[in-house]
């Protein structure tokens, strides 16, 4: 039973997080930021390839691995065979290496600005990012990725071309083949995972928790690997490139970079949303205004207002006559009345005096908490009630994230201090 409940709550948490992520993703037009990321990645990949070939031009295996890598990623637009003798292209590389370095620095700076712009929208925070750490990551991340991907392509090359004739131990041959295959298959995934995790963990102004950052980075890396597999097998991009030539390679490379950028920013949004999904969900429950359209309202009603996870975690049922807050008690929680009616009583010389009531969708306990005083009245359930119990941290997070809820608190203040009608 606990396993079923755990699975149900996990599915509810995931569905809420995905729905809110998609809503914010399209609302904030993150696709425009993805376009900028794709452009700068596209511009930085080619000069980096020339720089790498300049450094490794004397090593045949690494040059062939670089050629294999660029061909597989459809980034060799000039159809330069890096695996052939470097003398043929030596003059070209000597001239373009310095230009490539300048282009790489410029495109890396643009990539930094694009990521900053996207993260400023996704991870909105008044805090400032650490300038040195952020820019260091931005300038190192692409060279680091390509250098490690070189290991991947080298492993794939060695799996096929390595000479095993001099090794007489068959077990050692099989072990070496397995090792090369492991490097060629696992390295790109691990590299992508490491880069995404470092970006998610260090670049937002408010650093997320470590386990969610690791898990979200893994999901992003897996999605990238899946898309790469589909690109190379299901869609058969190579056939289109044979027909359209270099132009087709450029188009598919831009599409590839754009989709990867969308995936990267989507999971960044998911990381931010999932870390505060309870706050977002409670806000949707409290402020079910019906302003989003009939379909969206039905979806949100199902995901949030019928969420057993939230009702079990924060909800509380009260019978008629139950005392919820005693007068002069120290404030510890804030309450939101979901259904029912609660009477407000103050002690008098002849017994408790009813001075007001809390109706559905009303807050109480927040005034005493914000003023830092003991409870000014006793709150008694006058009907069967269901209310949500909020900790001070949850209440402050809700108020800080929602202007509408802040207005609700202000309205509550005004009603409490409003003089009685004559």
Secondary structure, DSSP 4 states (H G I P E B T S, - for coil): -HHHHHHHHHHHHHHHHHHHHHHHHHHTTHHHHHHHHHHHHHHHHHHHHHHHHHHHTT-HHHHHHHHHHHHHTT--TT---TTS-TTTTHHHHHHHHHHHHHHHHHHHHHHHHHHHHHHHHHT--SSPP-HHHHHHHHHHHHHHHHHHHHHHHHHHHHHHH---TT---HHHHHHHHHHHHHHHHHHHHHHHHHHHHHHHHHSSSSPPPHHHHHHHHHHHHHHHHHHHHIIIIIS-HHHHHHHHTHHHHHHHHHHHHHHHHHHHHHHHHHHHHHHTHHHHHHHHHHT--S-S-HHHHHHHIIIIIT-HHHHHHHEEEE-TT-EEE-TTPPP-EEEEEEES-EEEEEEETTEEEEEEEE-TTEEESHHHHHHT---SSEEEESS-EEEEEEEHHHHHHHHHH-HHHHHHHHHHHHHHHSPPP-
